[in-house]
Amino acid sequence: MKQIAIVLALCVGAWYFFIGGRKLDEPMVRDFYQTQARAIAARDADKLCKQLSRKVVIESKTTVMGRAEETTHDRDSACLGVHKTFETFQIIGEHSDGILSMEYDYHLDAIEIAPDRKSARVQGTSVMKLGDSAVQLKTSFTQRVERELGQMRLVHAEDSTVVRLGGRGAMSQSDFFRK
């Protein structure tokens, strides 16, 4: 009897590992992005890093003050970038005596679930702002997410971000970053 229970448990575990823990649907995909938005609002870089697959490839084009730069990131470099971004926002917030708040919003334009329900292709946009016009990152993205052992993970992303630095005449950019 004990052997039957062990075999049954192994079969259930194998089914979950190979099949059940890899299926996804649209509510799971939407929840993935909602969780991501909450982590960004909380500036929780570690939680964002947990959403990245070990095999993630992120192809980014970033435009700042008319100059574009293309980069490709793996999980380690993407996590490092998220940590640095949140540290930079922290420094900017401290230099402004804490009056600049961070805002994040996103919109999912399209979610295409693969016929085998093992992945989804998501297109959307996001805007991250620090203050009304101090720093704004506007991103258009196409991403592929998969479910790995019950957890949603980002596997591939192509995004284009435009960074705007402002001040609207109240101060120059160099004055803003000077303490």
N, C-alpha and C positions, 0 to 999 in steps of 0.2 A: 504494500500500500504506500509506504514511504517513497519507494522508487517511482511509482506512478506519479505521485505529487511532484517529485523533482523533475521528471521528464516533462510533465505538463507545464511547470513553471519555466523550464528552459524553452519550450515551444512558444509560450506567450512572450517571453523576453526576446526571442529571436524574431517573432512576428513584429513586435514593436520596433526593434532595432532596424529591421530591413524594410518594413512597410508602414505600419501605423504611425511611427514617430516621424515620418517623412512627408506625410500628406498635409496639404494646407488648403485653406479656402479664403474667400475674400474678407470675412470678418477677422481672421487671423492676421492677414496682411494689414488691414486698417489698424488693428491693435498694435502691431509692430511699430507703425509710424506714430501712433499716439504715445506709446512708451518712449520712443525716441524724442518726441517733443517735450515730454515731461523731464527727461534727462537733460536736455539742452536748457530748459528753463531753470533747472536746479544746478546747472553747470557741473553735472556729474559725468566727467570724462570716462571714468572707469565703466559706468553702466553703458555708455555709448560703445566703448571698445568691446564689451561682451556681446554686442549685437553684430559684430563683424566675424565672418567665417575665417578660419585659419587660411583658407585659400583665396581670400578676397583680393580683387584687383580693382583699384579705383583710378580711373583716368579723368584728370581734372584740367580744365582750362580756366585760369583766373586772370581777370583783367583789372588792373589798378592804375588809375590815372592815365588811361589810354594804352598802357603796355600790357600785353598778354603773355602769359607763361603757361606752358603745358607741362604737367607732371603726372607720373604714375606712382601709385602708392600700394604697398602691401599692408598687411595688418599692423605690423610694428610701426611703420612710418606714418600710417593714418592715425594711430593712437597718439603718437608723439605730436602730430599736428593738432589734434583736438586738445591735448593738454596745453600746448603753447598758445592756442587761440584763447582758451579760457583764462590762462595766466595774463595774456595781453589785455583782455577785457577787464580783468581784476585791477591791473595797473592803471588803465584808463579811468576806471571807476574811482580809484583812490585819488588820482590827480584831479578829479572833478569833485572831490569831497563827498562822493557817494550820491550825487544828485542825478547821475545818468543810470537809468535802469536798462536792463537787457530785455528785449522782446523777441519772440520767435513765433512765426506762423508758417503754415505749409498748406498746400492744396494738392490733392492727388487728382490728376487729370484723367488717367486711365490705369486700370488694373486688368492685366490679361493672365488668367490662370492657365498653366500648361495643361494639355489634355490628361497627362498622367498625374496631375495635381501635386507634383513634387517641387514646382517652382512657380514664380509669378514674375511677370515683367511689369514694372510700375513706372509711369511717367508723371512728373509733377514739378512744382515750383516751391521754393521756400524763401523767406525773407528773415534775416536776423539783423536786429538793429540795437545799437547802443545809443541811448538818447534819441531825440527826435531826428537829428541829422548828423550826429558826430561820426558814427561808423555804420554803414549799411552793407550787408552782404546779400545780394539777390542771386539765387541759384535756380537754374533749370536742370532737371536731372532725369535720367533713364536708369533704372536699377533693376537688378534681378535678385530676388530673395528666395531662399530655400529654407526648409525646415530640417534641422539636424538634431536628431535625438530629442524631439519635442520642442526645441527652441528655434525661433525664427532667426535667421542670420542673413546679413547682406553678403552676397557672393561676388557681384560685379556691379560697377557703377560708372556711368559716363556723365559728367556734370560740367556745367559752364557757370562760373560765378563772376559777377561784376561787383567790385568793392568800391564804395563811394565814401569819401572822407569829407566831412562838412564843417559846419560852423556858421554858415549863412551870414557872414559879415560880422558876427559877434566877436570872433577871434580868428586869427589865422591858424592853419594847421600846425605850424611850428610853435605858436603860443600855446595851443591846446596840449601838446605833448611835453611842454616844459613845466617843471614843477616850481 
